[in-house]
Amino acid sequence: MTTRIKICGLKSREAIMAAADAGATHVGFVHYPPSPRHVSLEEAAALRQMVPAHMKAVLLLVSMEAADAAKAIARVQPHVVQFHGAESAQGCAMFRQLAPLEVWKAVGVKNPASLEEAQRFVGAVDLILYDAPAGSLPGGQGLALDWSLLAGHQHRAPWGLAGGLNADNVAEAIRQTGAPLVDTSSGVESAPGVKDLNRIAEFCRAVREG
């Protein structure tokens, strides 16, 4: 099985092309002003047009009102919307009806109870993205979750792994969890919000070799 790769928080054509050249399958654009990776909807829409046809563009939104989220999706036209806040399963399911849009939900996992709580999104989304518990920001802080929580877990929905992944640890993360998709942001940066093109290549190489 080939592990899919999402590089998130991109803000430039150069970063998109670096991800494409390295073999990433998804690129993510963050529309959330508190994040150092934030891009406006206009910027996200422009970046979306630069994504090669063989890749998928992901728009990350955090706890937006449904009407505002719908406007953002209509403006950017992503392949995937990734909700990364307090969205409900019912709310996610509503957006899933906007074919051919995929809906992902990121959830923080800190213990077996929170992993089980995340299962409320089964059937409501196309993919559950397991991340480290939220800190001052909902993601992109380089914090890893306890991979042992996912080892042997019987997944009832498509899923992916995020949280503190980088070129040094992603192969081990895949080995322990069997993740079919891995997602990195701060793990391929030289500073918050600044993507390092070499680190993008190194991350994707580590996934393939691992």
C-alpha positions in Angstrom: 0.0 0.0 0.0 1.3 3.4 -1.0 1.1 5.9 1.9 -0.5 9.2 0.8 1.2 12.4 1.8 -0.3 15.8 2.6 1.9 18.8 3.0 -0.1 21.5 4.8 0.1 25.2 5.3 1.6 26.1 1.9 1.7 29.8 0.9 3.7 29.8 -2.4 3.9 28.3 -5.9 7.4 27.1 -5.1 6.2 25.1 -2.1 3.4 23.6 -4.1 5.8 22.5 -6.9 8.3 21.2 -4.4 5.5 19.0 -2.9 4.4 17.9 -6.3 8.0 17.0 -7.4 8.6 15.1 -4.1 5.5 12.9 -4.6 3.0 14.4 -2.2 -0.6 13.6 -3.0 -2.3 16.5 -1.2 -1.4 20.1 -0.5 -3.2 22.1 2.2 -4.0 25.8 2.5 -4.9 27.2 5.9 -7.6 29.9 6.2 -7.4 30.7 9.9 -6.0 34.2 10.8 -4.3 33.2 14.1 -2.1 30.7 12.3 1.3 31.7 10.9 0.2 29.7 7.8 -2.9 31.7 7.2 -3.8 32.7 3.7 -6.8 34.8 2.6 -9.5 33.3 0.5 -8.2 35.2 -2.5 -4.7 33.8 -1.9 -6.1 30.3 -1.3 -8.1 30.5 -4.6 -5.0 31.6 -6.5 -2.9 28.9 -5.0 -5.6 26.3 -5.7 -5.2 27.1 -9.4 -1.5 26.2 -9.2 -2.1 22.7 -8.0 -1.2 20.1 -10.6 -4.0 17.9 -11.9 -2.6 14.7 -10.2 -2.8 16.3 -6.7 -5.7 17.3 -4.4 -6.0 20.7 -2.9 -7.2 20.8 0.8 -8.8 23.9 2.4 -8.4 23.9 6.1 -11.0 25.8 8.1 -11.4 26.2 11.9 -14.8 26.5 13.6 -16.4 28.8 11.0 -20.1 29.4 10.8 -21.7 27.1 8.2 -22.6 30.0 5.9 -19.1 31.4 6.0 -17.6 28.0 5.4 -19.8 27.5 2.4 -18.7 30.8 1.0 -15.0 29.9 1.5 -15.5 26.6 -0.2 -17.3 28.2 -3.1 -14.5 30.8 -3.5 -11.5 28.4 -3.3 -13.1 25.3 -5.0 -10.9 22.7 -3.1 -11.0 19.0 -3.7 -11.2 18.6 0.1 -12.3 20.7 3.0 -10.6 19.8 6.3 -12.4 21.0 9.4 -10.0 21.5 12.3 -12.1 23.0 15.1 -15.3 22.4 17.0 -17.4 21.2 14.1 -20.1 18.6 14.8 -20.6 15.4 13.0 -23.9 16.7 11.7 -22.3 19.8 10.4 -19.6 17.9 8.6 -22.2 15.6 7.1 -24.0 18.6 5.7 -21.0 19.7 3.7 -20.3 16.2 2.5 -23.4 16.5 0.3 -21.6 19.1 -1.8 -20.3 16.6 -4.4 -17.6 16.1 -5.4 -16.2 17.7 -2.3 -14.4 15.4 0.2 -14.8 16.3 3.9 -12.1 15.5 6.4 -12.2 16.1 10.2 -9.1 16.5 12.3 -9.5 15.4 15.9 -7.1 15.6 18.8 -6.3 12.3 20.5 -4.7 12.2 23.9 -6.1 8.9 25.4 -8.3 5.9 24.5 -11.4 7.8 25.5 -10.7 10.6 23.1 -10.0 8.1 20.3 -13.3 6.5 20.9 -15.1 9.8 21.0 -13.7 10.6 17.6 -15.7 7.7 16.2 -18.8 9.9 16.2 -17.5 11.2 12.8 -17.7 7.7 11.2 -20.2 8.0 8.3 -20.2 11.8 8.6 -16.9 12.5 6.9 -14.7 10.9 4.2 -11.6 10.8 6.4 -10.8 11.2 10.1 -7.4 12.8 10.7 -5.9 12.0 14.0 -3.8 14.8 15.4 -2.2 15.8 18.7 -4.5 17.5 21.2 -5.0 21.2 20.4 -2.8 23.7 22.2 -2.8 27.4 21.6 -3.6 26.6 18.0 -5.6 23.6 16.7 -2.6 22.2 14.8 0.7 22.9 13.2 2.6 23.1 16.5 4.9 20.2 16.0 3.2 18.2 18.8 3.0 14.4 18.4 0.2 12.2 19.6 1.0 8.8 21.3 1.2 6.5 18.3 0.6 3.5 20.5 -3.1 4.6 20.9 -3.6 3.8 17.2 -1.6 0.6 17.0 -4.0 -2.2 16.5 -7.0 0.1 16.5 -9.9 -1.2 14.4 -10.7 1.7 12.2 -14.2 2.1 11.0 -13.5 4.9 8.6 -10.7 6.0 6.3 -8.1 7.9 8.4 -4.8 9.7 8.4 -2.1 10.7 10.9 -0.9 14.2 11.7 0.9 15.8 14.6 4.6 16.4 14.9 5.6 14.3 11.9 8.9 15.1 10.2 11.5 13.3 8.1 13.2 11.8 11.1 10.1 10.1 12.6 7.5 9.5 9.9 8.7 6.1 8.9 8.5 4.9 12.5 5.0 6.5 12.8 3.8 4.6 9.8 5.4 1.4 11.1 3.7 1.7 14.4 0.3 2.8 13.2 -0.1 1.6 9.6 -1.2 5.1 8.6 -2.5 5.2 5.1 -2.0 9.0 4.9 0.4 11.2 6.7 0.1 15.0 7.1 2.9 17.4 8.0 3.2 21.2 8.3 5.6 22.5 10.9 7.8 19.4 10.3 8.9 20.8 6.9 9.5 24.4 8.0 12.6 26.4 8.8 10.4 28.8 10.9 6.7 29.0 11.7 4.9 29.4 8.4 8.0 29.2 6.3 8.2 26.0 4.2 11.7 24.6 3.6 11.7 23.0 0.1 14.5 20.6 1.0 12.6 19.4 4.1 9.5 18.8 2.0 11.6 16.6 -0.3 13.2 14.8 2.7 9.8 14.1 4.3 8.4 12.6 1.2 11.5 10.5 0.6 11.3 9.2 4.2 7.7 8.2 3.6 8.5 6.3 0.5 11.6 4.6 1.9 9.9 3.8 5.1 
